[in-house]
């Protein structure tokens, strides 16, 4: 598998996070990467992000979100899905970058959903079209998980 660098950027285009993963699939507008959590175990909204947890990350060049399927290091069960509302991803060589729009959705295996960082999203300096597309993407994800049609968004 090809090594990929993921570059998370803020709305100003400044890099805020960089890490490596392996390209699993690149087809049409979908890019799938596998990466491993490389920070100490961290409590996270009722679950744990554990050092060595496996992230299967779904990015799109035509959608306003990306989705991380987080698997526990111990037995590979799904801890949660973490959805970033973001501008469509860009792949240039071996670097995948995306502009994060602060708004996030966490979905737990039991179906519970938690929207995060709405206050940060409200403070972003972005145009009205970007704001509307972000809200539409959040709604699309919420509905897909609610109706258990997650395969439609992955």
N, C-alpha and C positions, 0 to 999 in steps of 0.2 A: 504494500500500500504506500502511496505517496504521502510524505510529510507535508502538512499545511500549516501556515501561520494564520491565526485568527486575530484580526485587529478590530476591537470595539472602539467606536468613535462617538463623541458627543455631537450635539446638533451644530456645533461650530466646525466640525470636521477634525477636532483634535483627538488623538489617540488617548484612550483612558485605560486600556487593558490589552495585553498581548499574550498569547499562549500558543502552544503547538498541539496539533492533533493529526490524525491520519485520515486521508480521504477514503471513504468507503464507497461512495457513489457520486457521480456527476452525470445527470441525465436531464435533458431539456432545461427547465428552470430550477430544478432541485439539486442541491448539493448536500450530501450527508457526510458528517465528520464524526469520528470517535475520538474522545479526549478523556483524560483522567484527572479528577480533582486533585490538585497538588498543594492544598493548604491543610492545616490541622483541622480535625473534626470541629464543625461549627454548628451550633443549634440554629435552625432555620424554620421559623413559622410552624412549629409543631413537629418537625422532623429534624434529621441531622444530615448535613452534607459532610460525608466522611472522606478522609484522605484515601485516595485510591478508588473512590466511586467512579463508575463508568458513565460518561455522558455520551449519548447518541444525539447529535445535534443536526437539526434539519434547517437548512437555509434555502431561501428562494430569491431569485433575481426578479420576480414579478409579483411578490406578495409583501405586505407591510408587517411581517412578523417573522420570527424564527422560534423554533421549539426545541427545548432540551429535554430529552427523556432521561431521567436520572435513575441509574441502577445502583443498588447497594453493593458494596465491595464484597460483603460476606457471602451472599447467595444470589446476587444479580436480580433480586426482586425490584420492581419499580417503586422508588420512593415517592416520586411526583413528576409532573411535567412542569417545566418552567418556561413560560412563553414571554419573550421580549417583543414588545411592539417596537418596530424599527423600520427604517426605510429599506427598500429591497437591497439585498446583498450584492456585492460586486466581487468577482473573481478575477484577479490579475496575476498571472503566473501561478505561484504557489502561495499567494496571499489572498485570503478571503476577508473582506472588510464590510462592516455595516455601521450605520448611524443609529444608535440607540435613542429612542424617544421617551425614555424614563418609565413609561407605563408598562407594567408587568402583570401577568396572570399566572398564579400557581394553581395547579389542579392536582388533587390527591386521588389515589386509586379508588377511594370510596365515593368519589364524585364531588366532594367539597371543592369550592373555588374561592380564591382570595385574590382580589385586585390590589396591587401595590403601587405606591408612588404617584397617585393621582395629583397630589399637591405639587410634586416636582414637574409633572407633565404640564400642569396649568401654568407654571412659571417659565417654561421654555419659550424662547423667541423663535417661533416658526410661523409660516404663513397659514392661512385658514384652510387651504387645500390639504396641507400636511396634517393639520390637526384633525380634519374630518376623516382623512384616510386612516389615521391612527385609531380613532374611535370606532370606525367601521371594522378594522382588523380585530380590535378587542371583542366587539360584538360577535363577529364571525367565529372566533375561537371559543368564546363562552357558549355559543349555541352548539358548536360541534362537540364539545365535551359534554354538555348537558344532555344532548341526544345520542351520546355515545357513537358519534360518527367521526371520531378522531382520525380515522384513516383518510377521510376527505381532506384533512388539513396537513397531513404528513406526507 
